[in-house]
Amino acid sequence: MTAHDATSSDRRLGDIGTRIFYVSGIIGLASMAISLLVAMFAKDWVGFGRSYLTAFMFVLSLCLGGLFFTALQHAVRAGWSIVLRRFAEVMASNLTWIWILFLPVAACMWWTDLYQWRYPHDEQTAALIAGKQPFLSAGFWMMLAVAFFAVWAIFGRFYYANSVAQDSSGDVSLTHRMQRLAPLALLLYAVTQSYAAIAWMMSLEPLWFSTMYPVYFWAATCCGYFSLQIIVMFLVQKAGKLTKEITLEHYQDAGKMLFAFGVVFWAYIAFSQYMLIYYANIPEETTWYLVRQMGGWGAVSLLLLVGHFVLAFLLLISKHPKRMPAVLVSIAVAMLLLHYLDLYWLVKPMVPHQAVAEAGDYSELARRAASEPKLVGYDWTIQDLSCLAAVGGLFVAGTVRRLQKASLIPEQDPRLGESLAFENF
């Protein structure tokens, strides 16, 4: 087998991809129907909206992570990651159709109370929201969404299409073209991802604000994608693919990326945001954290602190776990689940402004939240699972379909030989 043998069977997904496509597609469509039926009979479209938004942002973060990784590797002209880059390109290519899964979020914005700024319930809130126009308006919100998805789709398609075209032509100019556009892709990615996090998640609580929030979401996105990348590497090799191309050296560097971006950087941004809000002690800001330590959310916050940072830091700081695929993939699975929990923790809690105003002190509000968990949005439902299965199933189906259409690695990339011979020193 030569380094550029595009017909080698262990570099193609093959029939296993077809089976995964149909199974995941059926699960996704069936779960979507269940989610809609539950919302219809329960007449709880806001609850559906929060569950669906959590699932959508989880999947979107994985696709955006793929786009970030792809553009970053071209920007720095990395050689070690070539055998892993096709996975990222395929994830990013999902951005050409992921907007379809966003439509239920847009519908909930337009016709329900999912976003409180759409239908403010008191004059004070209405006055504050009026000061944030035109950003907090339905038309501008939709216009931004169209712009975001257009930018992501253009770059997602650009990198996937050019990389796949190079598999056949071997044209080095395609690599040069992708490298030249990488800085622009990273710049537009940073802007669009930041405002998407603000518009779609932070504005769920329109009276709260944090300049660290978009960076926090980016760090969470890195955690999600780099965890998924390790899982995909492991599963592909378990299926008998890329057994010689992906080595322990690549696992070690993939583990480094997860450790650096998904653990240390995430913890740094999370602490920075909390510290600044705690120190300033401004009521408009502190209420966001207030509810996340009440009614069951305190245990979730503690789990994120211990699992997402402390344990992950201790497990990944040494090179040895990174060079043991079974151990590393176990950590990656745990981190991917914690990434979903992190987004759940961002989206689901609700600030009960009326209860906060009526409470005499913190203890009184905490006692009420303990007896009425739904007051602060602590309400795990079947829709959390069904929405995740719906969006996740369709995401897996779309990813596998794209992965089937090309080699599992960039066959004619000029740095492929460097990646195949890569060693850590």
Secondary structure, DSSP 8 states (H G I E B T S, - for coil): --TT-TT-GGGS-THHHHHHHHHHHHHHHHHHHHHHHHHHHHT-HHHHHHHHHHHHHHHHHHHHHHHHHHHHHHHTT-STTHHHHHHHHHHHHGGGTTHHHHHHHHHHHHHSSSSGGGS-SSHHHHHHHHTTTTTTSHHHHHHHHHHHHHHHHHHHHHHHHHHHHHHHH--HHHHHHHHHHHHHHHHHHHHHHHHHHHHHTGGGSTT---TTHHHHHHHHHHHHHHHHHHHHHHHHHHTTSSTTTS-HHHHHHHHHHIIIIIIIIHHHHHHHHHHHHHHH--HHHHHHHHHTTSTTHHHHHHHIIIIIIIIHHHHHSSHHHHT-HHHHHHHHHHHHHHHHHHHHHHHS----HHHHHH-SSHHHHHHHHHH-GGGGT----HHHHHHHHHHHHHHHHHHHHHHHTS-SS-TT-TTHHHHHT----
